[in-house]
Amino acid sequence: MKQTQVEPAEGKLGIMIVGCGAVATTFMTGVLMARRGLAKPIGSMTQYDKMRVGRGDAKQYLHYSDIVPLAQLSDIVFGTWDVYPQNAYQAARYAEVLRPDDIDPVRDELEQIVPMPAAFDKNYAKRLDGTNVKGEGGDMPTRWQMVEMIRQDIRRFKAEKGCQRIVVLWAASTEIYVPVYEPVHGTLEALEKAMQADDRVHVAPSMCYAYAALKEGAPFIMGAPNTTVDIPAIWQLAEQTRMPIAGKDFKTGQTLVKSGFAPIISTRCLGLNGWFSTNILGNRDGLVLDEPANFHTKEVSKLSTLETILRPEEQPDLYGHGNADDTQYYHKVRINYYPPRNDNKESWDNIDVFGWMGYPMQIKINFLCRDSILAAPVCLDLCLLTDLAARAGRHGIQRFLSFFLKSPMHDYTQGELPVNHLYQQYTMLKNAIRQMGGYEPDEEID
Ligand SMILES: NC(=O)c1ccc[n+]([C@@H]2O[C@H](COP(=O)([O-])OP(=O)(O)OC[C@H]3O[C@@H](n4cnc5c(N)ncnc54)[C@H](O)[C@@H]3O)[C@@H](O)[C@H]2O)c1
């Protein structure tokens, strides 16, 4: 390994997960099984991918961990919060993502992961009725008390488990849509005042987790489409505490395909009139998303994927027709709750493209995926790479992690555009790793 400025990955890494549902338990079980040699962490870039560093005669293809110091799977200690009190073993069995045979060998370890009471506000996820929540006798704490309680949880967990470093990952339900509201979200001072005033409309519980994590010197990752860390107030806090943040919304099934497929259309200068995406999903995530206010948060995130890949303002002939006012292609995303499928989501994409002289064609994609199976390696990579970023002194929005995210964060106050194109995102990821590994970033074809 080259000489770098990155601090070594010494000691235990505590991964504290908000939500102990399908994604979280699939992630935790997979890590515990993999480190016993009982399963393979398939789909994880940090565990499998090899990338080029150096050029010409100095060219080498290395695993990420041979380029930068990454935490080992054996260094990870898990903690969690949830609205439901079931331990991680019970929650993994309930989720029915993994077969009992793939959970039982690590049952002892999973049973010890017991959710701490959640900082929860039912108005943000009406379909959930668990009682493992903070507050005495059903009295919801104020937002500021939530922050204090989460900070104590993090400190206690870190001390009890002997962790050197903590990463906090949101893998909890999608909250109702909280649009960016400048008077509260615009500055850190305004956000803190709103938390102290217990402003329940503009301060989502997820913001309390993010605020608490950063204050405790832990990076925060937003795996749902919530606005949470996508506001200037939190960017300021991340700068102040010199902590990385990443978000939002894990890029797993349909959107992974979309951000990989849309470049085919744009690269070949084909036209697009419409892209209709629909899904059936039957797990608790699907139940929460069946509530229109929660679905809207997801819809905004899923719709953003094509925005910077197929741009009507740059190519009006190709992407400037199809919607009601004929200004751009028509893009629609639906999610339907369908219990029989549980976590095995099925997505359909109908893509109306056109070619030479405007002649129409159609492309159909039917992905029968497993949501949490695709999300678990993304969780692992985001946690390990965010921990790396913190040790490398990188703070604020980590754009190099856009590769793993449906709606990558960017500084919209400065007119910065997100990068949604999967292959551009991959170049950003590799270049950040090269840089942190002491190599020059480059765009040479491998
Ligand atoms: N699976 C995927 O492919 C995928 C992709 C992108 C994003 N996501 C997002 O990841 C999240 C988790 O998905 P899942 O399938 O595991 O859902 P899930 O419903 O199985 O688990 C979420 C858990 O979060 C808990 N929770 C809700 N609010 C909480 C709070 N304030 N504090 C603590 N716990 C809370 C719920 O009780 C539930 O157990 C969802 O927001 C989902 O939209 C999933």
The ligand as an SDF file (V2000), in Angstrom:
LIG
                    3D

 44 48  0  0  0  0  0  0  0  0999 V2000
  -34.6080   -2.6560    0.2470 N   0  0  0  0  0  0  0  0  0  0  0  0
  -34.2610   -1.8130   -0.6660 C   0  0  0  0  0  0  0  0  0  0  0  0
  -33.9140   -2.1810   -1.7610 O   0  0  0  0  0  0  0  0  0  0  0  0
  -34.2700   -0.3740   -0.3390 C   0  0  0  0  0  0  0  0  0  0  0  0
  -33.7700    0.4990   -1.2930 C   0  0  0  0  0  0  0  0  0  0  0  0
  -33.7390    1.8420   -1.0210 C   0  0  0  0  0  0  0  0  0  0  0  0
  -34.1770    2.2980    0.1980 C   0  0  0  0  0  0  0  0  0  0  0  0
  -34.7010    1.4540    1.0870 N   0  0  0  0  0  0  0  0  0  0  0  0
  -35.2010    2.0190    2.3220 C   0  0  0  0  0  0  0  0  0  0  0  0
  -34.5910    1.4170    3.4300 O   0  0  0  0  0  0  0  0  0  0  0  0
  -35.4850    1.5090    4.5190 C   0  0  0  0  0  0  0  0  0  0  0  0
  -35.5890    0.1610    5.1920 C   0  0  0  0  0  0  0  0  0  0  0  0
  -36.2490   -0.7780    4.3510 O   0  0  0  0  0  0  0  0  0  0  0  0
  -36.7440   -2.1750    4.9590 P   0  0  0  0  0  0  0  0  0  0  0  0
  -37.2190   -2.9930    3.8260 O   0  0  0  0  0  0  0  0  0  0  0  0
  -35.7300   -2.7230    5.8870 O   0  0  0  0  0  0  0  0  0  0  0  0
  -38.0210   -1.6830    5.8010 O   0  0  0  0  0  0  0  0  0  0  0  0
  -38.6340   -2.3600    7.1090 P   0  0  0  0  0  0  0  0  0  0  0  0
  -39.9990   -1.7810    7.2280 O   0  0  0  0  0  0  0  0  0  0  0  0
  -38.4830   -3.8370    7.0900 O   0  0  0  0  0  0  0  0  0  0  0  0
  -37.7030   -1.8130    8.2860 O   0  0  0  0  0  0  0  0  0  0  0  0
  -37.7140   -0.4990    8.7210 C   0  0  0  0  0  0  0  0  0  0  0  0
  -37.7500   -0.4980   10.2490 C   0  0  0  0  0  0  0  0  0  0  0  0
  -37.5860    0.8530   10.6780 O   0  0  0  0  0  0  0  0  0  0  0  0
  -38.2930    0.9920   11.8830 C   0  0  0  0  0  0  0  0  0  0  0  0
  -38.4720    2.4120   12.1550 N   0  0  0  0  0  0  0  0  0  0  0  0
  -39.3150    3.2920   11.5650 C   0  0  0  0  0  0  0  0  0  0  0  0
  -39.1410    4.5340   12.0590 N   0  0  0  0  0  0  0  0  0  0  0  0
  -38.1530    4.4480   12.9840 C   0  0  0  0  0  0  0  0  0  0  0  0
  -37.5100    5.3930   13.8250 C   0  0  0  0  0  0  0  0  0  0  0  0
  -37.8730    6.6710   13.8360 N   0  0  0  0  0  0  0  0  0  0  0  0
  -36.5080    4.9550   14.6360 N   0  0  0  0  0  0  0  0  0  0  0  0
  -36.1380    3.6500   14.6380 C   0  0  0  0  0  0  0  0  0  0  0  0
  -36.7240    2.7140   13.8690 N   0  0  0  0  0  0  0  0  0  0  0  0
  -37.7150    3.1070   13.0520 C   0  0  0  0  0  0  0  0  0  0  0  0
  -39.5720    0.2110   11.6190 C   0  0  0  0  0  0  0  0  0  0  0  0
  -40.2060   -0.1480   12.8300 O   0  0  0  0  0  0  0  0  0  0  0  0
  -39.0650   -0.9920   10.8340 C   0  0  0  0  0  0  0  0  0  0  0  0
  -38.8120   -2.1120   11.6470 O   0  0  0  0  0  0  0  0  0  0  0  0
  -36.8080    2.0400    3.9580 C   0  0  0  0  0  0  0  0  0  0  0  0
  -36.9010    3.4290    4.1900 O   0  0  0  0  0  0  0  0  0  0  0  0
  -36.6770    1.7780    2.5080 C   0  0  0  0  0  0  0  0  0  0  0  0
  -37.4600    2.6680    1.7270 O   0  0  0  0  0  0  0  0  0  0  0  0
  -34.7410    0.1240    0.8720 C   0  0  0  0  0  0  0  0  0  0  0  0
  1  2  1  0
  2  3  2  0
  2  4  1  0
  4  5  1  0
  4 44  2  0
  5  6  2  0
  6  7  1  0
  7  8  2  0
  8  9  1  0
  8 44  1  0
  9 10  1  0
  9 42  1  0
 10 11  1  0
 11 12  1  0
 11 40  1  0
 12 13  1  0
 13 14  1  0
 14 15  2  0
 14 16  1  0
 14 17  1  0
 17 18  1  0
 18 19  2  0
 18 20  1  0
 18 21  1  0
 21 22  1  0
 22 23  1  0
 23 24  1  0
 23 38  1  0
 24 25  1  0
 25 26  1  0
 25 36  1  0
 26 27  1  0
 26 35  1  0
 27 28  2  0
 28 29  1  0
 29 30  1  0
 29 35  2  0
 30 31  1  0
 30 32  2  0
 32 33  1  0
 33 34  2  0
 34 35  1  0
 36 37  1  0
 36 38  1  0
 38 39  1  0
 40 41  1  0
 40 42  1  0
 42 43  1  0
M  CHG  2   8   1  16  -1
M  END
$$$$
